[in-house]
Amino acid sequence: MKLPDIPFVSIRTQRRWEWNIFLLLLIVGVPVIISQGIFEQWGVVGCLAPFVGCGALIGLLTLKGFKEDNGDTKVSFEPPVRDEKSHEMAVAMVRQMVGKQIRLVSVHWSDPERDEYLYTPDIEHGSGIVGWRIVASWMDEPTEDILSKSRYMVESVKGEEDQIRLASVHWSNPERFEYFFSPNADYSLNRKEIREVTSWMGEPAEGVLSTSRYMVEPVPGQEDEIRLISVHWSDPERDEYLYTSRLNSASSKGGREVKSWKVEPTNDILSKSRYRVEFVHSSKEEEMEDENWWEDEKE
């Protein structure tokens, strides 16, 4: 399937420029400041030492890249089983969610005092009429604004009993649904394993409708927990899981980045890909009663 001409190169370009500016300041600015202090004692040769040291440090950091699993996940998870029973459970969960507003709570990162919600912040990328927002996970106590931006309408995928799409209730309107999707854009510091996850602000074309399809996988032993698998990017040998990374979002202060895992899922990914489904009107009484345009539009 042909994907739309989404300028996600702009994300890479923007981050590359930001990284280059940071490197410039680190490699040139910091050594210059240090050199001023040692020039009188060591002369010109001594001034070269800070430049060499900073260059070596940056080289090591670049080669190392980013590794998602830092050994913090101590709980072991059995590989997901695909059988008739798990399929029936997935279908039942999809039927329960379709047409309703939900929030997704990261099971891995939440604690008894605080639920960590996935949400779509007001952080845009792109230019012109084509743009996208990042998707993040709120690390602090949820405010009214976060509770609004964490609402997603569940939409069924035609002809597929265990698949859904998620559309941001906060950012959508009767003329346009803003879909949560996994684009053809890799994370710059680990392109082999990690894909970006964003929210499409424009009219959803065929490619966006395809990359916004997620298969629901029940978490064994947990009635209200699911994992979401990108249908577009998965293949018979490998499921590509949506998960909440340990990366703190550079754009969204107070948020973690939400990513898509491109390779064989590790125990760490199986933990970070668990989400508890919270139905909006069943547990949050503060929702706005007048925001029912979605139901009217679907009729």
N, C-alpha and C positions, 0 to 999 in steps of 0.2 A: 504494500500500500504506500502510495506516495505521500510523504509528509508535507505540510505547508511550508512555505518559505519563511520560517520563523528566524529572526536575526539573533539567535542565541550566541552567535559569535561575539555579539556586543557584550555579553556577560563576561566571556573569556577576555575580550579586549580590555574591558573596564578593569577587571581584576588584575590583568597583566600590567596595565598602566599603574594601578595602585601599588602593586608589588614592586614595579620598577622604581617608582618614586621612593618607596620605603627603602629599597636597596641603595638608591643613590644617597639618601640621607645617612644611611648606616655606614656605607662604604666610604663616603667622602666627608660628610659633616662630622660624624663622631671622631674619626681619626684626626681631622684637622684640629678639633678642640683639644684632643689628647696631645697631639704633636706640639701644640703651643707650649704645653707644660714641660716637655722634655727636650725641647730644641736647645735650650741653653746648655744642658749637660751633655747631650749625646750628639748634637749637631744634625746634619742632614740625614746621615745613615740611620740614626735613632728614630727620626721622624717616619721612616718607612715601615717600622715595626707595626704600628697600629693598623696600617692599610693591609699588610700581609695577614695579620691576625683576623681582621674582620672579613677579608675575602675568603679565608679558609673556613671560617664559621658559617658563612652564607652557603658556601659550596656543600658543606656537610648537611646543612638543613635542607637544601634543595634535593640532594640525593636521597635523603631519608624519606621525604614526602610525609604523608599523613596516614597513620594506621588507626582504623576504627577500634579494634579490639586492644584495650590496654590491660586486660587481665582482671578487670573489676567484676565481671559477671561470674558469680560462684555457683549459681543454680544450673543444673543440667537439664536439657530438654531433649525428649525423644524426637527423632525425625518425624515430621508430619506424615500421617498415613492417609492415602487416598483410596477409600473404599466406599461401598454403597452407603454405609451408615454415616460417614462423615459428609458425603455429598448430600444426603437427606437433611442433615443438620444445617448445612450451609444454605440449602434451599429454604428451609423454614426460617432461618435468620433473615434472609433477604426479603422474604414475604412480610416479615414483621417490620422491617425497616423502610421498605419502599413507600414513598409518598409522605414520609415523616421527616422531621428535623431531628438531627442527632448531633452530639458532640463526641469526639474521640479523645479518650484520656489515655495517656501513655502509662501503661502498667509498670514498665521498667523504671521510669523516672519519678513516678508519684510516690507519696508516702501517706501514712494515716492522717496527717494534718493538712495535706495539700494535694489537690488534683492538678496534674500538668496537662493542659489542653492544647490540642492542635488548633491553630488559627491562621487566618490570612490577614497579615498586617497591612497597613497603608504604606507599603514600600514598593514603588513601581520601577520597572526597568523597561528599556526599549525606547523607541522614538516614533513620532507620528501617530498613526491610528493603531499601530501594532504594539502591544505591550503585554507585560505579565507582572504578576506580583510574586514575591517569595511566599513560601509556606513555612511556618515555624511552630515551635512548641513553647508555650509560656511557662517559664521556670518559677515565677513568683505567685503570690496570692492573686487569683483572677479578679480583675476589676469588672465593672459593668461593660466597659468597652471591649475587653477580652471575651467576655461571655457572649457578646453580640457577634464578634468576628470569628468565634469558634463554632458557629452554627452552620451545619451543612444539610442541604436537602438531598435525600437519597432518591436516585432515579434508576429505574430498571433498565437493563440493556435488552433490546428486542431479541427474542429467540434464545436468550440465555438465562437459565433459572438461578444460577449462582453468581451472577456478575452484577455490579452496580457502577453508577457514576456518582460523584459527589459534587454538588454545586454550592458555592458560598451564598448563603442567604443574605448576609450583610451587604455584599457587593453586587449581587444580581438585581435585575429589574425585570418587569414584564416583557421587555423587548429583547433581553439578552441574559442568558445564564452563564455565570462565570465558573468554569469547570476546573477542578483540581486534576492535574495531569502530569505524566512523566515524559518530558520532551527528550529529543535526541541531543542532550547536552550533558557532558561529563563534568564531574567536579575537578577543578584545575589541578589540585594537589594529589589526586589519586584517580586518574582517568580509567584505570583498569577495573576498579571495583565499585565506584560510586557514580551514580547519575543524579542530576538535579531534579527537584520536584517543585513545580510552580503552579500558579493559578492564571488561566488565560483570560485576558481582559477583552479581547475582541470577539467577533462573531465566530462561533466554533465551526471550523472547516472539517473536512473529512479526517484529516490527520489528527486534529485535536480530539475529535470524537473517538478515534481509535485508541490514542494514548491515554485517554481518561477512563478507560475500562479497567476495573479491578475485580478480580475474583475473590470472593469471601471464603476464608478458611477458618473454621472454628478452632479455638484453642482447646485441646483435649482437657476435659475435666472442669471447664469454666463456661457456664451458660451464657455469660454476657461479654465474653472476650473473643476478639477476632484478629486475624492477620489479613492484610490486603496484598494481593499479588497482581503485578502489572500484566494484564493479558497480552498487550501488544509486544512487550519485550521478553516475555518468558518463552521457553521452548520445552519440548518433551523431556529433556534431560535436566532442566534447571528452571526453578521458579525465582522470579525477581521480586523481592519483598520490599514494601514500603516500610521505613523505620525512622525512629527519632535518633539522630546521631548525638554523640557526646560533644560535637562541635558547637561552641557558642556562636550564634549568628552575629556576623560583623555589622549587618544592616539593622537587625531588630534587637535593640538593647533589652536584655531580659529574656531572650528567646534562644532556643536551640534550633539547629537546622534540621529539616526533614529531608531525607534522601531516599534513593532507591538502590538496593544492593544488587549489583550486576552479576556476581559470581555465586558459587555454591554457598548457601547460608551456613554460617558458623553458629555455635551455641550462643555467642554474643548477639548475633543478628536475630536469632530466633527469640531472644529475650526482648530486644529493643523494638521488635516488630509487633509486639502484643499491644492491642488497644481495647479498652473497655468501652462499650457502646452505652452512651447515656442519652436517653430520649429527652428532648428539650422540655416539653410541657409536662412530663411526668415527674420531674424533680426540681425544676427551676421556675418558681412562681413569678419571678420578676420579668418574664418575657413580655414583650409588647403585644397587646391584644390586636392592634390594628395592622400588624404585619402578616396578613393572611392573603396577600395578593397572589402568592404562589399557588395556593389551592384553587383560587378562582381561575388562574391561568391554565391549570391542568384540566379543568372541567370541559 
